[in-house]
Amino acid sequence: MAALIISVSSDIGLAIAKDWTESKHEVIGTYRNKDALPGLSKLGIDAFHCDLSLRASIASFLGDIRRVPKATRINRVVFAAGDLNPIGKFGDNSFSDWRESLQINFVSQLEILHSLIPLVKPGGRFMFFAGGGTNGAVEHYSAYTISKIASIKVCELLAAEYPEHVFFALGPGWVDTKIHEQTLMAGPMAGRNHQKTRSILRGGEAVPMKTVVEAINTLMATPGELVTGRNFSVAHDPIGQESLSEALLGNDNLFKLRREGNQIFQSEQ
């Protein structure tokens, strides 16, 4: 079978691809910067250019992928693209930059997914990466946070509409990847997150890449009914342990976006 990784040139995308190619899984991927192409080709990855900020680039990629024989064997799709910009208070950012962030981090990825669903045979697994903001407000990253919240919810929606497939999100936690360079470069615009990022990366507190890849592999192999529609966390969940499986079986709302407090006033109605 084959796997498709959108933004295989990202740090996490590349780590997944290396692990899967070593496991003899065919890997197809997209890249934005052509400098990544030689390294991807060396790994045996079928790589295609795709700039998620450009509709024409997405259309070109979707046309290319339909002509690749191994595309009919895709049973895993990972959306690994991410862009933290624009960083800063909502009103201080250019709205065109804010809109483009939603395009890159959510809308364009859904456009690709929309075209892929008819190509993937029943049993396909589709994974998005979650981010901060699920349980609170991440200041100065509104576009990125909204995109990630939408990605989490769309997994639940599609899980209900396409029960023959599996859709889930995974929060990798603080992993030492190049995406954090955007926060470091933003300086004061990043607010408290600037110093927090510096401290975590310098202090060796980041989640190891190996741990992230192991979590992804475990979730890809976990029975679909336990995984689909949910948002998992590498840093906080005992992924792969029986205790988690039991909790998921016993609570259909676990790891899904929900409004808290509905029960408070039920007795008064």
MIDOSE-1310 file (N, C-alpha, C; in nm, 2 decimals, decimal comma, always signed):
residues 269
maal	+0,08/-0,12/+0,00/+0,00/+0,00/+0,00/+0,09/+0,13/+0,00; +0,03/+0,24/-0,03/+0,10/+0,36/-0,04/+0,05/+0,47/+0,06; +0,14/+0,56/+0,10/+0,10/+0,67/+0,18/+0,13/+0,80/+0,11; +0,04/+0,90/+0,14/+0,06/+1,03/+0,09/+0,08/+1,13/+0,20
iisv	+0,19/+1,21/+0,20/+0,22/+1,30/+0,31/+0,22/+1,44/+0,24; +0,12/+1,52/+0,28/+0,12/+1,66/+0,23/+0,22/+1,74/+0,31; +0,32/+1,80/+0,25/+0,44/+1,86/+0,31/+0,53/+1,76/+0,37; +0,57/+1,67/+0,28/+0,67/+1,56/+0,33/+0,80/+1,63/+0,36
ssdi	+0,83/+1,75/+0,31/+0,95/+1,82/+0,33/+0,96/+1,88/+0,47; +0,85/+1,89/+0,54/+0,85/+1,94/+0,68/+0,92/+1,84/+0,77; +0,97/+1,89/+0,88/+1,05/+1,81/+0,97/+0,97/+1,68/+1,01; +0,85/+1,70/+1,06/+0,78/+1,58/+1,10/+0,74/+1,49/+0,98
glai	+0,70/+1,56/+0,87/+0,66/+1,48/+0,75/+0,78/+1,40/+0,70; +0,90/+1,45/+0,71/+1,01/+1,38/+0,66/+1,05/+1,26/+0,75; +1,03/+1,29/+0,88/+1,06/+1,18/+0,98/+0,96/+1,06/+0,96; +0,83/+1,09/+0,93/+0,74/+0,99/+0,91/+0,77/+0,91/+0,78
akdw	+0,81/+0,99/+0,68/+0,84/+0,93/+0,55/+0,96/+0,84/+0,56; +1,07/+0,88/+0,63/+1,18/+0,79/+0,65/+1,15/+0,66/+0,72; +1,06/+0,67/+0,82/+1,02/+0,55/+0,89/+0,94/+0,46/+0,80; +0,85/+0,52/+0,73/+0,76/+0,43/+0,64/+0,84/+0,37/+0,52
tesk	+0,93/+0,45/+0,47/+1,01/+0,39/+0,35/+1,10/+0,28/+0,40; +1,15/+0,29/+0,53/+1,23/+0,18/+0,58/+1,14/+0,06/+0,61; +1,01/+0,08/+0,63/+0,92/-0,03/+0,65/+0,86/-0,08/+0,52; +0,92/-0,04/+0,41/+0,88/-0,08/+0,27/+0,74/-0,03/+0,23
hevi	+0,70/+0,08/+0,29/+0,58/+0,15/+0,25/+0,61/+0,24/+0,14; +0,53/+0,24/+0,03/+0,55/+0,34/-0,07/+0,50/+0,47/-0,02; +0,58/+0,58/-0,05/+0,55/+0,71/+0,00/+0,55/+0,81/-0,12; +0,44/+0,89/-0,12/+0,42/+1,00/-0,21/+0,42/+1,12/-0,12
gtyr	+0,47/+1,23/-0,17/+0,47/+1,35/-0,09/+0,47/+1,48/-0,17; +0,44/+1,59/-0,10/+0,45/+1,72/-0,16/+0,56/+1,80/-0,10; +0,61/+1,90/-0,17/+0,71/+1,99/-0,12/+0,68/+2,13/-0,17; +0,73/+2,23/-0,10/+0,71/+2,37/-0,15/+0,84/+2,43/-0,20
nkda	+0,95/+2,40/-0,14/+1,08/+2,45/-0,18/+1,15/+2,34/-0,26; +1,19/+2,37/-0,38/+1,26/+2,28/-0,46/+1,39/+2,23/-0,41; +1,45/+2,30/-0,31/+1,58/+2,25/-0,25/+1,56/+2,12/-0,18; +1,43/+2,09/-0,14/+1,41/+1,96/-0,07/+1,40/+1,84/-0,16
lpgl	+1,39/+1,87/-0,29/+1,36/+1,76/-0,39/+1,47/+1,65/-0,39; +1,60/+1,69/-0,40/+1,71/+1,59/-0,41/+1,71/+1,49/-0,29; +1,69/+1,54/-0,17/+1,68/+1,45/-0,05/+1,56/+1,36/-0,06; +1,45/+1,41/-0,10/+1,33/+1,33/-0,11/+1,35/+1,22/-0,21
sklg	+1,40/+1,25/-0,33/+1,43/+1,15/-0,43/+1,52/+1,05/-0,39; +1,62/+1,08/-0,31/+1,72/+0,99/-0,26/+1,66/+0,88/-0,17; +1,55/+0,92/-0,10/+1,48/+0,83/-0,01/+1,38/+0,74/-0,09; +1,36/+0,77/-0,22/+1,27/+0,69/-0,30/+1,13/+0,74/-0,29
idaf	+1,11/+0,87/-0,25/+0,98/+0,93/-0,23/+0,94/+0,99/-0,36; +0,82/+0,96/-0,41/+0,77/+1,03/-0,53/+0,72/+1,17/-0,48; +0,79/+1,27/-0,52/+0,76/+1,40/-0,46/+0,71/+1,50/-0,57; +0,61/+1,57/-0,54/+0,54/+1,67/-0,63/+0,54/+1,81/-0,56
hcdl	+0,56/+1,91/-0,64/+0,55/+2,04/-0,59/+0,41/+2,08/-0,57; +0,39/+2,15/-0,45/+0,25/+2,20/-0,42/+0,27/+2,31/-0,32; +0,23/+2,43/-0,36/+0,22/+2,55/-0,28/+0,08/+2,57/-0,23; +0,06/+2,54/-0,11/-0,08/+2,55/-0,05/-0,14/+2,69/-0,05
slra	-0,06/+2,79/-0,08/-0,11/+2,92/-0,09/-0,17/+2,96/-0,23; -0,14/+2,87/-0,32/-0,18/+2,90/-0,46/-0,28/+2,79/-0,52; -0,39/+2,84/-0,56/-0,49/+2,74/-0,61/-0,44/+2,67/-0,74; -0,37/+2,74/-0,82/-0,32/+2,68/-0,94/-0,22/+2,57/-0,91
sias	-0,14/+2,59/-0,81/-0,04/+2,49/-0,77/-0,11/+2,36/-0,71; -0,22/+2,38/-0,64/-0,29/+2,27/-0,58/-0,36/+2,19/-0,70; -0,42/+2,27/-0,79/-0,48/+2,20/-0,91/-0,38/+2,12/-0,99; -0,26/+2,17/-1,01/-0,16/+2,10/-1,08/-0,12/+1,97/-1,01
flgd	-0,10/+1,98/-0,88/-0,07/+1,86/-0,80/-0,18/+1,76/-0,81; -0,30/+1,80/-0,80/-0,41/+1,70/-0,80/-0,42/+1,64/-0,94; -0,39/+1,71/-1,04/-0,38/+1,65/-1,17/-0,27/+1,55/-1,19; -0,16/+1,58/-1,13/-0,04/+1,49/-1,13/-0,06/+1,36/-1,06
irrv	-0,12/+1,38/-0,94/-0,14/+1,26/-0,85/-0,23/+1,16/-0,91; -0,33/+1,20/-0,99/-0,42/+1,11/-1,05/-0,36/+1,03/-1,16; -0,24/+1,07/-1,21/-0,17/+1,00/-1,32/-0,07/+0,91/-1,26; -0,05/+0,90/-1,13/+0,05/+0,82/-1,07/-0,01/+0,68/-1,04
pkat	+0,03/+0,57/-1,09/-0,03/+0,44/-1,07/-0,04/+0,40/-0,92; +0,06/+0,44/-0,84/+0,05/+0,40/-0,70/-0,05/+0,48/-0,62; -0,10/+0,58/-0,68/-0,20/+0,66/-0,61/-0,33/+0,58/-0,58; -0,36/+0,48/-0,67/-0,47/+0,40/-0,64/-0,45/+0,30/-0,52
rinr	-0,33/+0,30/-0,47/-0,30/+0,21/-0,36/-0,28/+0,29/-0,23; -0,31/+0,42/-0,23/-0,30/+0,51/-0,11/-0,40/+0,46/-0,01; -0,35/+0,43/+0,11/-0,44/+0,40/+0,22/-0,41/+0,48/+0,35; -0,31/+0,57/+0,34/-0,27/+0,66/+0,45/-0,25/+0,80/+0,39
vvfa	-0,31/+0,90/+0,45/-0,28/+1,04/+0,41/-0,25/+1,12/+0,54; -0,14/+1,19/+0,54/-0,10/+1,27/+0,65/-0,09/+1,42/+0,60; -0,16/+1,51/+0,67/-0,15/+1,65/+0,64/-0,05/+1,71/+0,73; +0,07/+1,73/+0,69/+0,18/+1,78/+0,78/+0,22/+1,92/+0,76
agdl	+0,14/+1,99/+0,67/+0,18/+2,13/+0,64/+0,14/+2,22/+0,76; +0,21/+2,33/+0,78/+0,18/+2,42/+0,89/+0,26/+2,55/+0,88; +0,19/+2,66/+0,91/+0,26/+2,79/+0,90/+0,20/+2,88/+1,02; +0,28/+2,92/+1,11/+0,24/+2,99/+1,23/+0,20/+3,14/+1,20
npig	+0,26/+3,19/+1,09/+0,23/+3,33/+1,05/+0,09/+3,35/+1,00; +0,03/+3,47/+1,03/+0,09/+3,59/+1,09/+0,08/+3,58/+1,24; +0,19/+3,62/+1,31/+0,20/+3,61/+1,45/+0,18/+3,75/+1,50; +0,10/+3,77/+1,61/+0,06/+3,90/+1,66/-0,08/+3,91/+1,69
kfgd	-0,12/+4,02/+1,76/-0,27/+4,04/+1,79/-0,35/+4,04/+1,66; -0,47/+3,99/+1,66/-0,56/+3,98/+1,55/-0,56/+4,11/+1,47; -0,59/+4,22/+1,54/-0,61/+4,35/+1,48/-0,48/+4,41/+1,43; -0,36/+4,36/+1,47/-0,24/+4,42/+1,43/-0,18/+4,35/+1,30
nsfs	-0,25/+4,24/+1,26/-0,20/+4,17/+1,15/-0,28/+4,21/+1,02; -0,21/+4,20/+0,91/-0,28/+4,22/+0,78/-0,39/+4,11/+0,77; -0,51/+4,15/+0,73/-0,61/+4,05/+0,72/-0,59/+3,96/+0,60; -0,52/+4,01/+0,50/-0,49/+3,92/+0,38/-0,39/+3,82/+0,43
dwre	-0,30/+3,85/+0,52/-0,21/+3,75/+0,57/-0,28/+3,65/+0,66; -0,38/+3,70/+0,73/-0,46/+3,61/+0,82/-0,54/+3,51/+0,73; -0,60/+3,56/+0,63/-0,68/+3,48/+0,53/-0,59/+3,38/+0,47; -0,47/+3,42/+0,43/-0,38/+3,32/+0,36/-0,34/+3,21/+0,46
slqi	-0,33/+3,24/+0,59/-0,29/+3,14/+0,69/-0,40/+3,03/+0,69; -0,53/+3,08/+0,70/-0,64/+2,98/+0,69/-0,64/+2,90/+0,57; -0,60/+2,96/+0,46/-0,59/+2,89/+0,33/-0,48/+2,78/+0,34; -0,37/+2,81/+0,39/-0,26/+2,71/+0,39/-0,28/+2,61/+0,50
nfvs	-0,33/+2,65/+0,62/-0,34/+2,56/+0,73/-0,47/+2,47/+0,73; -0,57/+2,51/+0,65/-0,69/+2,44/+0,66/-0,76/+2,42/+0,52; -0,80/+2,53/+0,46/-0,88/+2,53/+0,34/-0,81/+2,45/+0,23; -0,69/+2,48/+0,20/-0,62/+2,41/+0,09/-0,60/+2,26/+0,12
qlei	-0,58/+2,23/+0,25/-0,57/+2,09/+0,28/-0,70/+2,01/+0,27; -0,81/+2,08/+0,29/-0,94/+2,02/+0,27/-0,97/+2,01/+0,12; -0,92/+2,10/+0,04/-0,94/+2,09/-0,10/-0,88/+1,96/-0,15; -0,76/+1,93/-0,10/-0,68/+1,81/-0,14/-0,76/+1,69/-0,09
lhsl	-0,80/+1,69/+0,03/-0,88/+1,58/+0,09/-1,01/+1,55/+0,01; -1,07/+1,66/-0,03/-1,20/+1,65/-0,11/-1,17/+1,57/-0,24; -1,06/+1,59/-0,30/-1,03/+1,51/-0,43/-0,98/+1,37/-0,40; -0,92/+1,35/-0,28/-0,86/+1,22/-0,25/-0,97/+1,12/-0,20
iplv	-1,07/+1,16/-0,14/-1,17/+1,06/-0,08/-1,22/+0,97/-0,19; -1,25/+1,01/-0,31/-1,30/+0,91/-0,41/-1,19/+0,81/-0,45; -1,06/+0,85/-0,43/-0,95/+0,77/-0,48/-0,91/+0,66/-0,38; -0,94/+0,69/-0,25/-0,89/+0,60/-0,15/-0,99/+0,49/-0,12
kpgg	-0,95/+0,37/-0,12/-1,04/+0,26/-0,10/-1,08/+0,25/+0,05; -1,20/+0,19/+0,08/-1,24/+0,18/+0,22/-1,13/+0,13/+0,31; -1,13/+0,19/+0,43/-1,02/+0,16/+0,53/-0,91/+0,26/+0,53; -0,92/+0,36/+0,45/-0,81/+0,46/+0,44/-0,81/+0,54/+0,57
rfmf	-0,69/+0,59/+0,61/-0,67/+0,67/+0,73/-0,62/+0,80/+0,69; -0,68/+0,91/+0,75/-0,65/+1,04/+0,72/-0,61/+1,11/+0,85; -0,49/+1,17/+0,86/-0,45/+1,23/+0,98/-0,41/+1,38/+0,96; -0,46/+1,46/+1,05/-0,43/+1,60/+1,06/-0,34/+1,62/+1,19
fagg	-0,26/+1,73/+1,19/-0,19/+1,77/+1,31/-0,27/+1,87/+1,38; -0,30/+1,85/+1,51/-0,36/+1,95/+1,59/-0,26/+2,05/+1,65; -0,30/+2,15/+1,71/-0,21/+2,25/+1,77/-0,27/+2,30/+1,90; -0,21/+2,40/+1,96/-0,26/+2,46/+2,08/-0,39/+2,53/+2,06
gtng	-0,46/+2,56/+2,17/-0,58/+2,63/+2,17/-0,71/+2,55/+2,19; -0,70/+2,42/+2,20/-0,82/+2,34/+2,22/-0,88/+2,36/+2,35; -0,80/+2,38/+2,46/-0,85/+2,40/+2,59/-0,83/+2,54/+2,65; -0,79/+2,64/+2,56/-0,77/+2,77/+2,61/-0,74/+2,86/+2,49
aveh	-0,70/+2,99/+2,52/-0,67/+3,08/+2,41/-0,52/+3,10/+2,40; -0,47/+3,07/+2,28/-0,33/+3,09/+2,25/-0,31/+3,23/+2,19; -0,27/+3,32/+2,27/-0,26/+3,46/+2,22/-0,16/+3,48/+2,11; -0,19/+3,57/+2,01/-0,10/+3,61/+1,90/-0,09/+3,50/+1,79
ysay	-0,17/+3,40/+1,79/-0,16/+3,30/+1,69/-0,30/+3,26/+1,64; -0,39/+3,36/+1,63/-0,53/+3,33/+1,60/-0,56/+3,26/+1,48; -0,49/+3,29/+1,37/-0,52/+3,22/+1,24/-0,48/+3,08/+1,25; -0,36/+3,05/+1,29/-0,31/+2,92/+1,31/-0,40/+2,83/+1,40
tisk	-0,44/+2,89/+1,51/-0,52/+2,82/+1,61/-0,65/+2,79/+1,56; -0,72/+2,88/+1,49/-0,85/+2,86/+1,43/-0,84/+2,75/+1,33; -0,74/+2,74/+1,25/-0,72/+2,64/+1,15/-0,71/+2,50/+1,21; -0,64/+2,50/+1,32/-0,62/+2,37/+1,39/-0,75/+2,32/+1,46
iasi	-0,82/+2,41/+1,52/-0,95/+2,38/+1,58/-1,04/+2,32/+1,47; -1,04/+2,39/+1,35/-1,13/+2,35/+1,24/-1,09/+2,21/+1,19; -0,96/+2,18/+1,19/-0,91/+2,05/+1,15/-0,95/+1,94/+1,24; -0,95/+1,97/+1,37/-1,00/+1,87/+1,47/-1,15/+1,84/+1,45
kvce	-1,23/+1,95/+1,43/-1,37/+1,93/+1,42/-1,41/+1,86/+1,29; -1,33/+1,89/+1,18/-1,36/+1,82/+1,05/-1,34/+1,67/+1,06; -1,25/+1,63/+1,14/-1,22/+1,49/+1,16/-1,35/+1,42/+1,22; -1,41/+1,48/+1,31/-1,54/+1,43/+1,37/-1,65/+1,43/+1,26
llaa	-1,66/+1,54/+1,19/-1,77/+1,55/+1,09/-1,75/+1,44/+0,98; -1,63/+1,43/+0,93/-1,60/+1,33/+0,82/-1,61/+1,19/+0,87; -1,57/+1,17/+1,00/-1,59/+1,03/+1,06/-1,73/+0,99/+1,05; -1,82/+1,08/+1,08/-1,97/+1,05/+1,07/-2,02/+1,03/+0,93
eype	-1,97/+1,11/+0,84/-2,01/+1,10/+0,70/-1,95/+0,99/+0,62; -1,83/+0,95/+0,66/-1,76/+0,84/+0,59/-1,71/+0,74/+0,69; -1,80/+0,66/+0,74/-1,76/+0,55/+0,84/-1,67/+0,45/+0,78; -1,66/+0,44/+0,65/-1,57/+0,34/+0,59/-1,42/+0,38/+0,60
hvff	-1,40/+0,51/+0,64/-1,26/+0,56/+0,66/-1,24/+0,60/+0,80; -1,11/+0,64/+0,83/-1,08/+0,68/+0,97/-1,01/+0,82/+0,96; -1,06/+0,91/+1,03/-1,01/+1,05/+1,03/-0,97/+1,08/+1,18; -0,85/+1,13/+1,20/-0,81/+1,17/+1,34/-0,71/+1,28/+1,33
algp	-0,70/+1,35/+1,45/-0,60/+1,45/+1,46/-0,50/+1,41/+1,57; -0,38/+1,47/+1,56/-0,28/+1,44/+1,66/-0,20/+1,56/+1,70; -0,20/+1,60/+1,82/-0,12/+1,71/+1,87/+0,02/+1,65/+1,91; +0,12/+1,69/+1,84/+0,26/+1,64/+1,86/+0,33/+1,70/+1,98
gwvd	+0,27/+1,81/+2,03/+0,34/+1,88/+2,14/+0,46/+1,97/+2,09; +0,54/+2,01/+2,18/+0,66/+2,09/+2,14/+0,77/+2,01/+2,08; +0,78/+2,00/+1,95/+0,88/+1,92/+1,89/+0,98/+2,02/+1,83; +1,11/+1,99/+1,84/+1,21/+2,08/+1,79/+1,22/+2,08/+1,63
tkih	+1,13/+2,16/+1,57/+1,12/+2,17/+1,43/+1,14/+2,31/+1,38; +1,16/+2,33/+1,25/+1,19/+2,46/+1,20/+1,07/+2,55/+1,21; +0,95/+2,50/+1,23/+0,83/+2,59/+1,24/+0,85/+2,69/+1,35; +0,92/+2,65/+1,46/+0,94/+2,74/+1,57/+1,03/+2,86/+1,54
eqtl	+1,10/+2,86/+1,43/+1,18/+2,97/+1,39/+1,09/+3,09/+1,37; +0,97/+3,07/+1,33/+0,88/+3,18/+1,30/+0,85/+3,26/+1,43; +0,83/+3,18/+1,54/+0,81/+3,25/+1,67/+0,93/+3,32/+1,72; +1,05/+3,26/+1,70/+1,17/+3,33/+1,74/+1,20/+3,45/+1,66
magp	+1,16/+3,45/+1,54/+1,18/+3,57/+1,45/+1,08/+3,68/+1,48; +0,96/+3,64/+1,53/+0,86/+3,73/+1,56/+0,89/+3,82/+1,68; +0,97/+3,78/+1,77/+1,01/+3,86/+1,88/+0,89/+3,90/+1,97; +0,88/+4,02/+2,00/+0,77/+4,07/+2,09/+0,63/+4,04/+2,03
magr	+0,62/+4,03/+1,90/+0,49/+4,00/+1,84/+0,43/+3,87/+1,88; +0,52/+3,78/+1,93/+0,48/+3,65/+1,97/+0,43/+3,65/+2,12; +0,44/+3,76/+2,19/+0,40/+3,77/+2,33/+0,48/+3,68/+2,42; +0,41/+3,62/+2,51/+0,48/+3,53/+2,61/+0,54/+3,40/+2,54
nhqk	+0,48/+3,37/+2,43/+0,52/+3,25/+2,36/+0,67/+3,26/+2,31; +0,72/+3,38/+2,29/+0,86/+3,39/+2,24/+0,95/+3,34/+2,34; +0,94/+3,38/+2,47/+1,03/+3,33/+2,57/+1,01/+3,18/+2,60; +0,88/+3,14/+2,60/+0,85/+3,00/+2,63/+0,91/+2,91/+2,52
trsi	+0,90/+2,95/+2,40/+0,96/+2,87/+2,29/+1,11/+2,86/+2,31; +1,18/+2,97/+2,34/+1,32/+2,97/+2,36/+1,36/+2,88/+2,48; +1,28/+2,88/+2,59/+1,31/+2,80/+2,71/+1,30/+2,65/+2,68; +1,19/+2,62/+2,61/+1,16/+2,47/+2,58/+1,27/+2,42/+2,49
lrgg	+1,30/+2,49/+2,39/+1,40/+2,44/+2,29/+1,54/+2,43/+2,35; +1,57/+2,53/+2,43/+1,71/+2,53/+2,49/+1,72/+2,44/+2,61; +1,61/+2,41/+2,67/+1,61/+2,33/+2,79/+1,59/+2,18/+2,77; +1,58/+2,15/+2,64/+1,57/+2,00/+2,61/+1,44/+1,94/+2,65
eavp	+1,33/+2,03/+2,66/+1,20/+1,98/+2,70/+1,11/+1,94/+2,59; +1,16/+1,95/+2,47/+1,08/+1,92/+2,35/+1,05/+1,77/+2,34; +0,93/+1,74/+2,28/+0,89/+1,60/+2,26/+0,99/+1,54/+2,16; +1,05/+1,43/+2,18/+1,14/+1,37/+2,08/+1,06/+1,33/+1,96
mktv	+1,13/+1,35/+1,84/+1,07/+1,31/+1,72/+1,03/+1,17/+1,71; +1,12/+1,08/+1,77/+1,09/+0,94/+1,77/+0,96/+0,91/+1,84; +0,93/+0,98/+1,94/+0,80/+0,96/+2,02/+0,68/+0,99/+1,93; +0,70/+1,10/+1,85/+0,59/+1,14/+1,77/+0,56/+1,04/+1,66
veai	+0,67/+0,99/+1,60/+0,65/+0,89/+1,49/+0,59/+0,76/+1,55; +0,64/+0,72/+1,66/+0,58/+0,60/+1,73/+0,43/+0,61/+1,76; +0,39/+0,73/+1,80/+0,25/+0,76/+1,83/+0,17/+0,75/+1,70; +0,22/+0,80/+1,59/+0,15/+0,80/+1,46/+0,13/+0,66/+1,42
ntlm	+0,24/+0,58/+1,43/+0,24/+0,44/+1,38/+0,14/+0,36/+1,47; +0,13/+0,39/+1,60/+0,04/+0,32/+1,68/-0,11/+0,35/+1,65; -0,14/+0,48/+1,62/-0,27/+0,52/+1,59/-0,31/+0,47/+1,45; -0,22/+0,46/+1,36/-0,25/+0,41/+1,23/-0,29/+0,26/+1,24
atpg	-0,24/+0,19/+1,34/-0,27/+0,05/+1,35/-0,38/+0,02/+1,45; -0,43/+0,12/+1,53/-0,53/+0,10/+1,63/-0,67/+0,08/+1,56; -0,75/-0,01/+1,61/-0,88/-0,03/+1,55/-0,95/+0,11/+1,52; -1,01/+0,12/+1,40/-1,06/+0,25/+1,36/-1,17/+0,30/+1,45
elvt	-1,25/+0,22/+1,51/-1,36/+0,27/+1,59/-1,31/+0,34/+1,71; -1,19/+0,31/+1,76/-1,13/+0,38/+1,87/-1,07/+0,51/+1,84; -1,03/+0,53/+1,71/-0,95/+0,64/+1,67/-1,04/+0,75/+1,60; -1,12/+0,71/+1,51/-1,19/+0,80/+1,42/-1,27/+0,91/+1,48
grnf	-1,25/+1,03/+1,43/-1,32/+1,15/+1,49/-1,26/+1,21/+1,61; -1,15/+1,17/+1,65/-1,09/+1,21/+1,78/-0,96/+1,29/+1,76; -0,92/+1,36/+1,86/-0,80/+1,44/+1,87/-0,71/+1,39/+1,98; -0,59/+1,33/+1,94/-0,50/+1,27/+2,04/-0,39/+1,37/+2,07
svah	-0,32/+1,34/+2,18/-0,21/+1,42/+2,22/-0,09/+1,33/+2,26; +0,02/+1,35/+2,19/+0,14/+1,28/+2,22/+0,19/+1,30/+2,36; +0,18/+1,42/+2,41/+0,24/+1,45/+2,54/+0,15/+1,41/+2,65; +0,02/+1,40/+2,63/-0,07/+1,37/+2,74/-0,15/+1,24/+2,74
dpig	-0,15/+1,17/+2,63/-0,23/+1,05/+2,62/-0,14/+0,92/+2,63; -0,18/+0,82/+2,70/-0,11/+0,69/+2,70/-0,13/+0,61/+2,57; -0,09/+0,67/+2,46/-0,12/+0,61/+2,33/-0,06/+0,46/+2,32; -0,14/+0,37/+2,28/-0,10/+0,23/+2,27/-0,12/+0,15/+2,39
qesl	-0,16/+0,21/+2,50/-0,19/+0,14/+2,62/-0,33/+0,09/+2,64; -0,35/-0,02/+2,71/-0,49/-0,07/+2,72/-0,58/+0,03/+2,80; -0,53/+0,10/+2,89/-0,61/+0,20/+2,97/-0,67/+0,30/+2,87; -0,60/+0,34/+2,77/-0,66/+0,44/+2,68/-0,77/+0,37/+2,59
seal	-0,75/+0,25/+2,55/-0,85/+0,18/+2,47/-0,98/+0,17/+2,55; -0,96/+0,13/+2,67/-1,08/+0,11/+2,76/-1,16/+0,25/+2,78; -1,08/+0,36/+2,80/-1,14/+0,49/+2,81/-1,22/+0,53/+2,69; -1,16/+0,50/+2,57/-1,22/+0,54/+2,44/-1,35/+0,46/+2,42
lgnd	-1,34/+0,33/+2,45/-1,46/+0,25/+2,44/-1,58/+0,29/+2,53; -1,54/+0,35/+2,64/-1,64/+0,38/+2,74/-1,70/+0,53/+2,73; -1,64/+0,61/+2,64/-1,68/+0,75/+2,63/-1,67/+0,80/+2,49; -1,78/+0,81/+2,42/-1,78/+0,85/+2,28/-1,74/+1,00/+2,26
nlfk	-1,75/+1,07/+2,37/-1,71/+1,22/+2,36/-1,57/+1,24/+2,39; -1,49/+1,14/+2,43/-1,36/+1,16/+2,47/-1,27/+1,21/+2,35; -1,19/+1,32/+2,38/-1,10/+1,37/+2,28/-1,17/+1,43/+2,16; -1,29/+1,49/+2,18/-1,36/+1,56/+2,08/-1,40/+1,70/+2,13
lrre	-1,42/+1,79/+2,04/-1,46/+1,93/+2,07/-1,60/+1,93/+2,13; -1,61/+1,98/+2,25/-1,75/+1,98/+2,31/-1,76/+2,11/+2,39; -1,88/+2,16/+2,41/-1,91/+2,27/+2,50/-1,93/+2,22/+2,64; -1,85/+2,28/+2,73/-1,85/+2,23/+2,87/-1,96/+2,31/+2,94
gnqi	-2,03/+2,24/+3,03/-2,12/+2,30/+3,12/-2,27/+2,29/+3,09; -2,30/+2,21/+2,98/-2,44/+2,20/+2,95/-2,53/+2,15/+3,06; -2,47/+2,07/+3,15/-2,55/+2,00/+3,26/-2,58/+2,10/+3,37; -2,51/+2,21/+3,38/-2,53/+2,30/+3,50/-2,67/+2,34/+3,52
fqse	-2,74/+2,38/+3,41/-2,88/+2,43/+3,42/-2,99/+2,34/+3,38; -2,95/+2,21/+3,35/-3,05/+2,12/+3,30/-3,17/+2,10/+3,40; -3,14/+2,10/+3,53/-3,24/+2,08/+3,63/-3,34/+2,19/+3,64; -3,31/+2,31/+3,58/-3,40/+2,43/+3,59/-3,49/+2,43/+3,46
q	-3,46/+2,35/+3,36/-3,54/+2,36/+3,24/-3,67/+2,28/+3,25
